[in-house]
């Protein structure tokens, strides 16, 4: 960790944090076709289409757009009214995005000899390409971008590392946390984290968030964020129940399910909503985190803390 890392992250093991996130992302992530390409034109189209549009809706439109105009040259040669018509037919929102994309394709051909600029500054010269989009294309097409800072990333940094709600602080923290020369995988990974685990309603355990052991919000139960003004209730939450399991198993060497259950929830009933099946799911989460061992060899499963 360099001196600037130490200033922002204190004693946080930054290398371990980086490795945990990248490993989590590479092991399993949502599949989008633009994540399988490094073609800057295809990535630019995806970025423009994804602005304020759910990614699931973008896939069909993106594929149809590229079938019709497979290259920047093909798009630049198209009649602008056809491009705008496509945009409208696919309910992609503001039609000026289609106009700008069409103009950017023409610029690539006429001003850049058919080759996309490879860094954020150069890409920002294209019509309608702002700093965020320029950085995204540089990152995902050329592995040559800065750390992406969007609403999801701000939420992650605020919750995980208690970064102040300040744009400059977010920019600094994101820049220091990203490994040098790895903008493609890093930006994909941290955006994925914000999209599937650290959403407005967090899914820390369900999504196997790789930062739980360091996360300020996970440790305190306070999941407020710049775009999440209300604090989710900790009482009765899965996070609280996990803590009760660990506390009970610290007191006892081993507990069978029906002995452990009432120590976790007073309303535990073996066949009820909060019964054996529910408790086993909780234990399996803890086992996946390396905290608990589950022995299924007896009359009923039993749990103990991992040594």
TORNU-701723 format. One record per atom (N, C-alpha, C): x, y, z; residue in one letter. Coordinates in steps of 0.2 Angstrom, whole numbers, padded with zeros to 4 digits, always signed. Layout:
N
XYZA;...
END
This chain:
307
+0004-0006+0000X;+0000+0000+0000X;+0004+0006+0000X;+0003+0011-0005X;+0007+0017-0005X;+0005+0022+0000X;+0008+0028+0000X;+0007+0033+0005X;+0000+0035+0005X;-0002+0036-0002X;-0009+0039-0003X;-0014+0034+0000X;-0013+0027-0002X;-0018+0022+0001X;-0018+0023+0008X;-0013+0024+0012X;-0013+0024+0019X;-0017+0030+0021X;-0016+0036+0018X;-0020+0041+0020X;-0028+0040+0020X;-0030+0037+0015X;-0037+0036+0014X;-0040+0030+0017X;-0036+0024+0017X;-0039+0018+0020X;-0036+0016+0026X;-0031+0019+0029X;-0029+0018+0036X;-0025+0011+0035X;-0027+0006+0040X;-0024+0000+0040X;-0027-0005+0036X;-0032-0003+0032X;-0035-0008+0027X;-0030-0012+0023X;-0031-0019+0023X;-0026-0022+0018X;-0028-0022+0011X;-0026-0016+0008X;-0029-0015+0001X;-0028-0020-0004X;-0022-0023-0004X;-0021-0029-0009X;-0026-0035-0008X;-0027-0036-0002X;-0032-0042+0000X;-0039-0039-0002X;-0041-0033-0001X;-0047-0031-0004X;-0048-0031-0011X;-0043-0029-0015X;-0043-0029-0022X;-0043-0036-0024X;-0039-0041-0022X;-0040-0048-0024X;-0046-0051-0022X;-0049-0049-0017X;-0056-0052-0015X;-0061-0050-0020X;-0061-0044-0022X;-0066-0041-0027X;-0065-0044-0034X;-0059-0044-0036X;-0058-0047-0043X;-0059-0054-0043X;-0058-0058-0038X;-0059-0065-0038X;-0066-0067-0038X;-0070-0063-0034X;-0077-0063-0033X;-0080-0062-0040X;-0078-0057-0044X;-0081-0055-0050X;-0079-0061-0055X;-0073-0063-0055X;-0071-0068-0061X;-0074-0074-0059X;-0076-0076-0053X;-0079-0083-0052X;-0086-0083-0054X;-0090-0077-0054X;-0097-0077-0056X;-0099-0070-0057X;-0102-0068-0063X;-0105-0062-0064X;-0110-0062-0069X;-0114-0057-0069X;-0120-0057-0074X;-0116-0057-0081X;-0120-0060-0086X;-0117-0060-0092X;-0121-0055-0097X;-0117-0051-0099X;-0119-0046-0104X;-0115-0046-0110X;-0117-0046-0117X;-0113-0047-0122X;-0108-0042-0123X;-0109-0036-0121X;-0103-0031-0122X;-0098-0032-0117X;-0099-0037-0112X;-0093-0038-0108X;-0088-0044-0111X;-0091-0046-0117X;-0087-0051-0120X;-0083-0048-0126X;-0083-0042-0127X;-0080-0039-0132X;-0075-0033-0130X;-0070-0032-0134X;-0066-0026-0133X;-0066-0021-0138X;-0071-0022-0143X;-0072-0017-0148X;-0075-0011-0146X;-0071-0005-0147X;-0074+0001-0144X;-0080+0004-0147X;-0082+0002-0153X;-0088+0004-0156X;-0094+0001-0152X;-0093-0006-0151X;-0098-0010-0148X;-0099-0008-0141X;-0094-0006-0138X;-0094-0004-0131X;-0097+0003-0130X;-0096+0007-0135X;-0099+0014-0135X;-0106+0014-0136X;-0109+0009-0140X;-0116+0008-0141X;-0119+0006-0135X;-0116+0001-0131X;-0119-0001-0125X;-0119+0004-0120X;-0114+0008-0120X;-0114+0013-0114X;-0119+0019-0116X;-0120+0021-0122X;-0125+0026-0124X;-0132+0023-0122X;-0133+0017-0124X;-0140+0014-0123X;-0141+0013-0116X;-0136+0011-0112X;-0137+0010-0105X;-0139+0016-0100X;-0138+0022-0103X;-0140+0028-0099X;-0147+0028-0097X;-0148+0027-0091X;-0155+0027-0088X;-0160+0022-0091X;-0157+0016-0093X;-0161+0011-0096X;-0159+0004-0092X;-0163+0000-0090X;-0161-0006-0087X;-0157-0011-0092X;-0152-0014-0089X;-0147-0017-0093X;-0151-0023-0097X;-0156-0026-0093X;-0159-0032-0096X;-0163-0030-0103X;-0165-0024-0103X;-0169-0021-0109X;-0164-0019-0114X;-0158-0018-0113X;-0153-0016-0118X;-0151-0021-0122X;-0150-0027-0120X;-0147-0033-0123X;-0150-0034-0130X;-0157-0034-0131X;-0160-0036-0137X;-0159-0030-0142X;-0159-0024-0139X;-0158-0018-0143X;-0151-0017-0146X;-0146-0019-0142X;-0139-0018-0143X;-0138-0023-0149X;-0140-0029-0148X;-0139-0034-0153X;-0142-0032-0160X;-0148-0030-0160X;-0152-0028-0166X;-0148-0022-0169X;-0146-0017-0165X;-0142-0011-0168X;-0136-0014-0171X;-0132-0018-0168X;-0126-0020-0171X;-0127-0025-0178X;-0133-0028-0178X;-0134-0032-0184X;-0135-0027-0189X;-0139-0022-0188X;-0140-0017-0193X;-0134-0013-0195X;-0131-0010-0190X;-0125-0006-0191X;-0119-0009-0188X;-0115-0014-0190X;-0110-0018-0187X;-0104-0014-0185X;-0103-0008-0189X;-0096-0005-0188X;-0098+0003-0187X;-0093+0007-0185X;-0094+0014-0185X;-0095+0017-0192X;-0091+0014-0196X;-0092+0016-0203X;-0099+0015-0206X;-0102+0009-0204X;-0109+0008-0207X;-0114+0013-0203X;-0113+0014-0197X;-0117+0019-0194X;-0116+0026-0196X;-0110+0028-0197X;-0109+0034-0200X;-0112+0035-0207X;-0112+0030-0211X;-0115+0031-0218X;-0123+0030-0218X;-0126+0028-0212X;-0133+0028-0212X;-0137+0034-0212X;-0143+0034-0214X;-0147+0040-0213X;-0149+0042-0206X;-0148+0048-0204X;-0149+0049-0197X;-0156+0048-0195X;-0161+0049-0199X;-0168+0047-0197X;-0169+0040-0196X;-0165+0036-0199X;-0166+0028-0198X;-0163+0027-0191X;-0158+0030-0189X;-0155+0029-0182X;-0160+0031-0177X;-0162+0037-0178X;-0167+0040-0173X;-0173+0035-0173X;-0176+0033-0178X;-0181+0029-0179X;-0180+0022-0175X;-0174+0019-0176X;-0173+0013-0172X;-0173+0015-0164X;-0170+0020-0162X;-0170+0022-0155X;-0177+0023-0152X;-0182+0026-0156X;-0189+0027-0154X;-0192+0020-0154X;-0191+0016-0159X;-0194+0009-0159X;-0193+0005-0153X;-0186+0006-0151X;-0184+0001-0145X;-0185+0005-0139X;-0188+0011-0138X;-0190+0014-0132X;-0183+0015-0128X;-0178+0018-0131X;-0172+0019-0128X;-0171+0026-0125X;-0176+0030-0125X;-0176+0036-0122X;-0174+0042-0126X;-0171+0047-0124X;-0169+0053-0127X;-0166+0052-0134X;-0170+0055-0139X;-0168+0054-0146X;-0161+0057-0148X;-0159+0062-0144X;-0153+0066-0145X;-0147+0061-0144X;-0148+0056-0140X;-0142+0051-0139X;-0141+0047-0146X;-0146+0046-0149X;-0145+0043-0156X;-0142+0047-0161X;-0144+0054-0161X;-0141+0059-0165X;-0133+0059-0163X;-0132+0060-0157X;-0125+0060-0155X;-0120+0054-0157X;-0123+0048-0156X;-0120+0042-0157X;-0119+0042-0165X;-0123+0044-0169X;-0122+0044-0176X;-0117+0049-0178X;-0117+0055-0175X;-0112+0060-0176X;-0105+0057-0174X;-0105+0054-0168X;-0098+0051-0166X;-0095+0046-0170X;-0100+0042-0173X;-0097+0037-0178X;-0094+0040-0184X;-0097+0046-0186X;-0095+0050-0192X;-0088+0053-0190X;-0087+0055-0184X;-0081+0058-0182X;-0075+0053-0182X;-0077+0047-0180X;-0072+0042-0180X;-0069+0041-0187X;-0073+0041-0192X;-0071+0040-0199X;-0068+0046-0202X;-0071+0052-0201X;-0068+0058-0204X;-0062+0061-0200X;-0062+0061-0194X;-0057+0065-0190X;-0052+0060-0187X;-0053+0054-0186X;-0048+0049-0183X;-0047+0043-0188X;-0048+0044-0194X;-0046+0039-0199X;-0048+0032-0197X;-0054+0032-0195X;-0058+0025-0193X;-0055+0022-0187X;-0051+0025-0183X;-0048+0022-0177X;-0051+0026-0171X;-0054+0023-0166X;-0056+0026-0160X;-0050+0028-0156X;-0050+0034-0153X;-0045+0036-0148X;-0045+0031-0142X;-0040+0031-0139X;-0039+0025-0134X;-0039+0027-0127X;-0039+0034-0126X;-0039+0036-0119X;-0045+0041-0118X;-0047+0042-0111X;-0053+0046-0110X;-0053+0053-0113X;-0047+0056-0113X;-0047+0063-0116X;-0048+0063-0123X;-0046+0058-0127X;-0047+0058-0134X;-0054+0056-0135X;-0057+0051-0132X;-0064+0049-0133X;-0069+0055-0131X;-0067+0059-0126X;-0071+0065-0125X;-0072+0070-0130X;-0068+0069-0135X;-0069+0073-0141X;-0075+0071-0146X;-0077+0065-0145X;-0082+0063-0149X;-0089+0066-0147X;-0093+0067-0151X;-0100+0071-0150X;-0104+0067-0145X;-0106+0070-0140X;-0111+0067-0135X;-0107+0062-0130X;-0100+0062-0130X;-0097+0057-0126X;-0094+0061-0120X;-0097+0061-0114X;-0095+0064-0108X;-0090+0061-0105X;-0087+0064-0099X;-0082+0061-0095X;-0083+0053-0093X;-0089+0052-0091X;-0090+0045-0088X;-0090+0040-0094X;-0094+0042-0100X;-0094+0037-0105X;-0087+0036-0108X;-0083+0042-0109X;-0076+0041-0111X;-0072+0037-0107X;-0073+0037-0101X;-0069+0033-0096X;-0071+0026-0097X;-0077+0025-0097X;-0080+0018-0098X;-0077+0014-0104X;-0077+0018-0110X;-0075+0015-0116X;-0067+0014-0116X;-0064+0019-0113X;-0056+0018-0112X;-0055+0012-0108X;-0059+0011-0102X;-0058+0005-0098X;-0059-0001-0101X;-0065-0002-0104X;-0068-0008-0106X;-0065-0010-0113X;-0063-0006-0117X;-0061-0007-0124X;-0053-0008-0124X;-0050-0003-0120X;-0043-0002-0120X;-0039-0004-0114X;-0043-0005-0108X;-0040-0006-0102X;-0035+0000-0100X;-0038+0006-0102X;-0034+0012-0101X;-0038+0018-0098X;-0042+0016-0093X;-0046+0021-0090X;-0044+0022-0083X;-0048+0027-0080X;-0047+0029-0073X;-0053+0025-0070X;-0053+0025-0063X;-0058+0022-0059X;-0065+0025-0061X;-0070+0021-0062X;-0077+0023-0063X;-0080+0025-0057X;-0083+0031-0057X;-0087+0033-0051X;-0094+0035-0053X;-0098+0030-0052X;-0105+0032-0053X;-0109+0031-0047X;-0116+0032-0047X;-0120+0031-0041X;-0119+0025-0037X;-0118+0019-0041X;-0117+0013-0038X;-0111+0012-0034X;-0105+0015-0037X;-0099+0015-0034X;-0098+0019-0028X;-0102+0025-0029X;-0102+0029-0023X;-0105+0026-0017X;-0111+0022-0018X;-0114+0019-0013X;-0110+0013-0010X;-0106+0010-0014X;-0101+0005-0012X;-0096+0008-0007X;-0093+0013-0010X;-0087+0016-0006X;-0090+0019+0001X;-0095+0022+0000X;-0098+0025+0006X;-0100+0020+0012X;-0103+0014+0010X;-0104+0009+0015X;-0098+0005+0017X;-0094+0003+0012X;-0089-0002+0014X;-0084+0002+0018X;-0081+0008+0016X;-0076+0011+0019X;-0077+0018+0022X;-0083+0019+0023X;-0085+0025+0026X;-0082+0032+0023X;-0082+0031+0016X;-0080+0037+0013X;-0085+0043+0013X;-0083+0049+0015X;-0088+0054+0015X;-0092+0056+0009X;-0098+0058+0010X;-0102+0060+0004X;-0100+0066+0001X;-0094+0065-0003X;-0091+0071-0006X;-0088+0069-0013X;-0090+0072-0018X;-0087+0070-0025X;-0080+0069-0025X;-0076+0074-0022X;-0069+0074-0022X;-0066+0068-0018X;-0070+0066-0013X;-0067+0061-0009X;-0069+0054-0012X;-0074+0054-0015X;-0076+0047-0019X;-0071+0046-0025X;-0069+0052-0028X;-0064+0051-0034X;-0058+0049-0031X;-0055+0052-0026X;-0049+0050-0023X;-0049+0043-0021X;-0054+0041-0017X;-0054+0034-0014X;-0054+0029-0020X;-0059+0030-0025X;-0059+0026-0031X;-0053+0025-0035X;-0049+0031-0035X;-0043+0030-0039X;-0038+0027-0035X;-0037+0027-0029X;-0032+0024-0025X;-0034+0017-0024X;-0040+0015-0024X;-0042+0008-0023X;-0040+0004-0029X;-0041+0007-0035X;-0041+0003-0042X;-0033+0001-0043X;-0032-0005-0044X;-0025-0008-0046X;-0023-0004-0052X;-0016-0002-0052X;-0014+0001-0058X;-0014-0004-0064X;-0017-0001-0070X;-0017-0004-0076X;-0022-0010-0077X;-0027-0010-0072X;-0032-0015-0072X;-0039-0012-0072X;-0040-0007-0076X;-0047-0003-0076X;-0052-0007-0079X;-0051-0012-0084X;-0056-0016-0087X;-0059-0020-0081X;-0055-0025-0078X;-0058-0029-0074X;-0061-0026-0067X;-0057-0021-0065X;-0059-0017-0059X;-0065-0014-0059X;-0066-0010-0065X;-0072-0006-0065X;-0078-0010-0066X;-0077-0016-0070X;-0083-0021-0071X;-0084-0024-0064X;-0079-0025-0060X;-0081-0029-0054X;-0084-0024-0049X;-0082-0018-0048X;-0085-0014-0043X;-0092-0012-0045X;-0093-0011-0051X;-0100-0009-0054X;-0104-0015-0053X;-0102-0021-0054X;-0106-0027-0052X;-0107-0028-0045X;-0103-0026-0041X;-0104-0027-0034X;-0110-0022-0032X;-0109-0016-0034X;-0115-0011-0033X;-0121-0013-0036X;-0121-0017-0042X;-0127-0019-0045X;-0131-0025-0042X;-0127-0030-0039X;-0130-0036-0037X;-0129-0037-0029X;-0125-0034-0026X;-0124-0036-0019X;-0125-0029-0015X;-0123-0024-0017X;-0123-0017-0013X;-0129-0013-0016X;-0134-0016-0018X;-0140-0012-0020X;-0143-0007-0015X;-0148-0003-0017X;-0151+0001-0012X;-0153-0003-0006X;-0156-0009-0007X;-0157-0014-0002X;-0152-0019-0003X;-0147-0019+0002X;-0141-0024+0002X;-0143-0031+0002X;-0139-0035-0002X;-0140-0042-0002X;-0133-0045-0001X;-0130-0043+0005X;-0123-0045+0007X;-0122-0052+0007X;-0126-0056+0011X;-0125-0063+0011X;-0127-0067+0005X;-0133-0065+0003X;-0136-0068-0003X;-0131-0068-0009X;-0128-0062-0010X;-0124-0062-0016X;-0116-0063-0014X;-0115-0065-0008X;-0108-0067-0006X;-0103-0061-0007X;-0105-0055-0004X;-0101-0049-0005X;-0094-0051-0003X;-0089-0050-0007X;-0082-0051-0005X;-0079-0047+0000X;-0082-0041+0002X;-0080-0036+0006X;-0083-0036+0013X;-0087-0041+0015X;-0090-0041+0021X;-0086-0041+0027X;-0080-0044+0027X;-0076-0044+0033X;-0073-0037+0034X;-0073-0032+0029X;-0070-0026+0030X;-0075-0020+0030X;-0081-0022+0028X;-0086-0017+0027X;-0089-0014+0033X;-0089-0007+0033X;-0091-0003+0039X;-0099-0004+0040X;-0102-0004+0034X;-0110-0005+0035X;-0112-0012+0037X;-0108-0017+0035X;-0110-0024+0037X;-0108-0025+0044X;-0103-0021+0047X;-0101-0022+0054X;-0106-0018+0058X;-0109-0013+0056X;-0113-0008+0060X;-0120-0010+0059X;-0122-0012+0054X;-0129-0013+0052X;-0132-0007+0049X;-0128-0001+0048X;-0131+0005+0045X;-0129+0005+0038X;-0135+0004+0034X;-0134+0003+0027X;-0137+0010+0023X;-0137+0015+0026X;-0138+0021+0023X;-0133+0023+0018X;-0134+0027+0013X;-0129+0029+0008X;-0132+0035+0005X;-0128+0039+0000X;-0130+0045-0003X;-0137+0044-0006X;-0138+0039-0009X;-0145+0038-0013X;-0149+0033-0009X;-0148+0032-0002X;-0152+0028+0002X;-0153+0032+0009X;-0158+0036+0009X;-0158+0040+0015X;-0161+0037+0021X;-0165+0031+0020X;-0167+0028+0026X;-0163+0022+0028X;-0162+0021+0035X;-0158+0016+0037X;-0162+0009+0037X;-0160+0004+0034X;-0164-0002+0035X;-0164-0005+0042X;-0169-0008+0044X;-0170-0011+0051X;-0165-0016+0052X;-0161-0016+0057X;-0156-0021+0059X;-0160-0027+0063X;-0164-0024+0067X;-0168-0029+0072X;-0171-0034+0067X;-0170-0041+0068X;-0173-0046+0065X;-0170-0048+0058X;-0165-0044+0056X;-0161-0045+0050X;-0157-0051+0049X;-0155-0053+0043X;-0151-0059+0042X;-0144-0058+0046X;-0142-0051+0045X;-0135-0050+0048X;-0136-0051+0056X;-0141-0049+0059X;-0142-0050+0066X;-0142-0057+0068X;-0146-0061+0064X;-0146-0068+0065X;-0139-0072+0064X;-0135-0070+0059X;-0129-0073+0059X;-0125-0071+0065X;-0125-0065+0067X;-0121-0064+0073X;-0124-0068+0079X;-0130-0069+0080X;-0132-0073+0085X;-0130-0081+0085X;-0130-0083+0079X;-0127-0090+0078X;-0120-0090+0080X;-0116-0086+0078X;-0109-0086+0080X;-0108-0085+0088X;-0112-0081+0091X;-0112-0080+0098X;-0114-0086+0102X;-0119-0089+0099X;-0121-0096+0102X;-0116-0101+0102X;-0112-0102+0096X;-0107-0107+0095X;-0101-0105+0098X;-0100-0099+0100X;-0094-0097+0104X;-0095-0100+0111X;-0101-0100+0114X;-0103-0102+0121X;-0103-0110+0121X;-0105-0113+0116X;-0105-0120+0116X;-0101-0123+0111X;-0098-0129+0112X;-0093-0132+0107X;-0097-0134+0101X;-0103-0137+0102X;-0107-0139+0096X;-0114-0139+0098X;-0118-0137+0093X;-0126-0138+0095X;-0129-0141+0089X;-0134-0145+0090X;-0138-0148+0085X;-0143-0142+0083X;-0146-0143+0077X;-0150-0138+0074X;-0156-0136+0079X;-0159-0141+0082X;-0165-0139+0087X;-0163-0136+0093X;-0156-0137+0095X;-0154-0134+0101X;-0151-0127+0099X;-0149-0126+0093X;-0146-0119+0091X;-0152-0114+0090X;-0157-0117+0086X;-0162-0113+0084X;-0165-0108+0089X;-0167-0110+0095X;-0171-0106+0100X;-0166-0100+0102X;-0159-0102+0102X;-0154-0097+0104X;-0153-0091+0099X;-0156-0093+0093X;-0155-0088+0087X;-0162-0084+0087X;-0167-0087+0087X;-0174-0084+0087X;-0178-0087+0092X;-0182-0083+0096X;-0186-0086+0101X;-0192-0089+0098X;-0194-0087+0091X;-0200-0090+0088X;-0197-0096+0083X;-0191-0099+0085X;-0189-0105+0081X;-0194-0111+0082X;-0196-0114+0076X;-0200-0120+0076X;-0197-0124+0071X;-0195-0130+0072X;-0192-0135+0067X;-0195-0135+0060X;-0202-0135+0060X;-0205-0135+0054X;-0208-0129+0051X;-0207-0123+0055X;-0210-0117+0054X;-0206-0113+0049X;-0209-0107+0048X;-0205-0102+0043X;-0198-0101+0045X;-0197-0100+0052X;-0190-0100+0055X;-0189-0106+0058X;-0187-0111+0054X;-0186-0118+0057X;-0179-0121+0054X;-0179-0127+0053X;-0173-0131+0051X;-0170-0128+0044X;-0175-0128+0040X;-0173-0126+0033X;-0170-0119+0033X;-0173-0114+0036X;-0171-0107+0037X;-0164-0107+0040X;-0163-0111+0046X;-0157-0111+0050X;-0151-0114+0046X;-0153-0119+0042X;-0148-0123+0038X;-0145-0118+0033X;-0150-0114+0030X;-0147-0109+0025X;-0143-0104+0028X;-0144-0102+0034X;-0140-0097+0038X;-0133-0100+0039X;-0133-0106+0041X;-0127-0110+0043X;-0123-0111+0036X;-0126-0112+0031X;-0122-0113+0024X;-0119-0107+0022X;-0122-0101+0023X;-0119-0095+0022X;-0113-0094+0026X;-0113-0095+0033X;-0108-0095+0037X;-0102-0100+0035X;-0104-0106+0033X;-0099-0111+0031X;-0095-0108+0025X;-0099-0105+0020X;-0096-0103+0014X;-0091-0097+0016X;-0092-0094+0021X;-0087-0088+0023X;-0082-0091+0028X;-0082-0098+0029X;-0076-0100+0033X;-0077-0099+0040X;-0083-0098+0043X;-0084-0097+0050X;-0087-0103+0054X;-0091-0107+0050X;-0094-0113+0053X;-0093-0119+0050X;-0093-0125+0053X;-0093-0131+0050X;-0100-0135+0052X;-0103-0138+0047X;-0110-0141+0048X;-0109-0149+0047X;-0110-0152+0053X;-0110-0160+0053X;-0117-0163+0052X;-0118-0166+0046X;-0124-0169+0045X;-0124-0177+0046X;-0120-0179+0050X;-0119-0186+0051X;-0124-0189+0057X;-0126-0185+0061X;-0131-0187+0066X;-0138-0188+0065X;-0142-0188+0070X;-0149-0188+0069X;-0152-0182+0065X;-0149-0176+0067X;-0150-0170+0064X;-0143-0166+0063X;-0143-0161+0058X;-0137-0158+0058X;-0135-0154+0064X;-0128-0153+0065X;-0125-0150+0070X;-0120-0145+0068X;-0119-0139+0072X;-0114-0134+0069X;-0109-0133+0075X;-0103-0131+0072X;-0098-0129+0077X;-0094-0123+0073X;-0091-0119+0077X;-0086-0114+0074X;-0080-0118+0071X;-0078-0115+0065X;-0072-0118+0062X;-0066-0116+0067X;-0062-0120+0067X;-0056-0119+0072X;-0050-0115+0067X;
END
